[in-house]
Amino acid sequence: MRVVIQQDYDKMCEWSANYIANAIREKAKKTDKPFVLGLPTGSSPLGVYKRLAEMNKAGKVSFKNVVTFNMDEYVGLPREHDQSYWYFMWSNFFDHIDIPKENVNILNGMADDLEAECARYEAKIASYGVIDLFLGGIGVDGHLAFNEPFTSLGSRTGVRGLTSDTKIANSRFFGYDPEKVPSYALSVGVATVTDSKEVLLLINGHHKARALAASVEGGVTQKWTASALQLHPAAIIACDEPACGELTVDTYKFVLDMEKNERL
Ligand code: GLP
């Protein structure tokens, strides 16, 4: 696992946006096949979306041949709800780039048959062969997408119950009332993410320091589902300095030392 430590949130986002844009451009040089990009919601990726949209406007990267799959969606929130992940993605990203509407995939948390919706989603991902790059964030409890602690590291897309911790954390978007946060979500599985060719996780802020340390220094465990990336051949964690607060000095030095050998 590669860990890229940046000084602050802005620099972490800049580095990550450049990495993603470069991956899209490199694939476009080799093939006409679309670039398949997994995407998260949350506050962590906002700076990355902003920069990618700016790069798109400046002609530095195009999303015309990019197909996206979002990680998750709340159950029971219609698209028009300002806290649905559909709404979040369109208002914060898709409305600002040149992606064709039909290339966007987001789980439908209002489907009559939620299990069938999840199976359809996995099948659609499979129809593209493999996701080229899955961008993600993590929760303070180390959850990846909505794969809360003790979700199987072999899980696929399915219905997930949210922990009280996550409902409290996400209540900031629901008038600080955890009761207003949906109790269920549809989410890609841990294995859906780790099946991707590359995974890039954004981890920023003091409040994520424990999760970062557990994901990087702890063992691979279902208690911290993001730790599954330790087994991935091409996983990157991009983080800021405040998120490194719980890393040992040894780890911190080792990671910076290893970065000297990287080209991008
Ligand atoms: C939610 C999402 C996760 C996201 C997490 C962290 O729970 N399901 O995919 O990574 O929030 O969000 P934030 O980036 O706002 O800290």
Boltz pocket constraint, residues with backbone or C-beta under 6 A from the ligand:
constraints:
  - pocket:
      binder: B
      contacts: [[A, 40], [A, 41], [A, 42], [A, 43], [A, 44], [A, 45], [A, 71], [A, 72], [A, 136], [A, 137], [A, 138], [A, 139], [A, 140], [A, 143], [A, 144], [A, 145], [A, 146], [A, 166], [A, 170]]
      max_distance: 6.0
